Amino acid sequence: MDERMCERMGVTFVCPESWNPVYEGEYIGKDSYFGGESPLSKAVGYIVVIGFGAFFSLFTTLVVYIEKLFSGNATITSEHFK
């Protein structure tokens, strides 16, 4: 196997085969690594997005409630963020 050497930012290393201009790998010219199919279903995507959104909104609400409970100052105004 012919190993070509590359240099980037003063470091010399063996070039990956995919950097070879005549490389005919299995993914050259393909649009997807998954054969045009989604790796997960659309339902899983919705569950992940809505689940993370619900989790972080509840977590943030809980943190604000705990801060109000322990800070002694229950009013949050624009002065709170200065």
Secondary structure, DSSP 8 states (H G I E B T S, - for coil): ----EEEETTEEEE--GGGSTT---TTTT-S-TTTTS-SS-HHHHHHHHHHHHHHHHHHHHHHHHHHHHHHS-----GGGG-
